[in-house]
């Protein structure tokens, strides 16, 4: 009897992680692309390789760079371990962003999934924090000046900027306190937060009945109820995706070693000095807007919009299908094309016609580079929403989705501009001129 109770306990634990039966439609690769599982595999790779690197790393300005260099050159497989850590970190951010995009575009945020949407946003926030704090630790020129740019961006926030910058840096300038702060956040705070949030996230998915299901085929309505066993159907798919991803990271780490530049030199700034690539969208915003709007108003509005998305009033709780409906797909294409046309035009107009004086030269920057362009931007977004909803006779679901696509593509283009089209002095150049 005791053995039976133990077996039931083990089975109950397993079933909380994965059910015996899953919907045949839910495990179709093109429905989720395995992005959630990929994110988990990358987090595990980061934890494993990060623990190995902790045995060699010394978090001081005097020894940080040398400890990384020695780890790569003198430790067996050290270069490979750091390469896997580096590429896993850089791949994790786009994978999680694409996962969030997939969840939204398949309507996986309604009713009982609302709280899990918020947990997912928290996971993304801690992943960005992990990337940001880990970026400084090699203490080479690229890392030092990238973090310098980010902390200086914080200092530009009116009113509270200097206090924020001092709290993050641990003083008046980047040094010993900074690297200790970043190291503690990177190896203790963010891993514990991610383990807790991811566990909660997967448990909420399990309690909601798994991922949202696509519509059943018209020709085969029985597909709506057909299930397959977790083992081997889903287990085999998850195993294959995980092994392919691990192989991809390993091959990339072997071919392309994690970069390590010259030791940090506070007296020599590279030109251009750029933030980490995943924050370049914000650095690009800072070129076109006053700091108050680029670093406070616009990011806070976007975060607030992401938080309230599940709680908006929708005509129907549509979920499961990509882009909701065929009309929703057409509207999303229109939104993406609109962003791809207007964002480059805005960047070129601001670069060559408006210039640093802003829209109203002679006026304070908060008005000329802040309030005026922000009002134009906000009016354009509201106008787009009203126009596309009216033109397509769309539901609120479809119109809000179009707005989401518009903003997502616009920010992606700003990030791409910062990565490939900003050269010395952050002026616009072609990529091959950098």
PEBELMO-V100457 format. One record per run of one state. SS is the DSSP state (2 for helix, 1 for strand, 0 for the rest). FROM is the first residue (numbers start at 1). TO is the last residue. If there is no record, write none. Layout:
ss=SS from=FROM to=TO
ss=SS from=FROM to=TO
//
This chain:
ss=0 from=1 to=1
ss=2 from=2 to=17
ss=0 from=18 to=20
ss=1 from=21 to=23
ss=0 from=24 to=28
ss=2 from=29 to=32
ss=0 from=33 to=34
ss=2 from=35 to=54
ss=0 from=55 to=63
ss=2 from=64 to=74
ss=0 from=75 to=77
ss=2 from=78 to=105
ss=0 from=106 to=110
ss=2 from=111 to=136
ss=0 from=137 to=139
ss=1 from=140 to=140
ss=2 from=141 to=155
ss=0 from=156 to=160
ss=2 from=161 to=169
ss=0 from=170 to=175
ss=2 from=176 to=207
ss=0 from=208 to=216
ss=1 from=217 to=217
ss=0 from=218 to=219
ss=1 from=220 to=220
ss=2 from=221 to=224
ss=0 from=225 to=226
ss=1 from=227 to=229
ss=2 from=230 to=255
ss=0 from=256 to=262
ss=1 from=263 to=263
ss=0 from=264 to=276
ss=2 from=277 to=288
ss=0 from=289 to=290
ss=2 from=291 to=311
ss=0 from=312 to=325
ss=2 from=326 to=354
ss=0 from=355 to=364
ss=2 from=365 to=391
ss=0 from=392 to=395
ss=2 from=396 to=420
ss=0 from=421 to=421
ss=1 from=422 to=422
ss=0 from=423 to=423
ss=2 from=424 to=426
ss=0 from=427 to=427
ss=1 from=428 to=428
ss=0 from=429 to=430
ss=2 from=431 to=433
ss=0 from=434 to=434
//
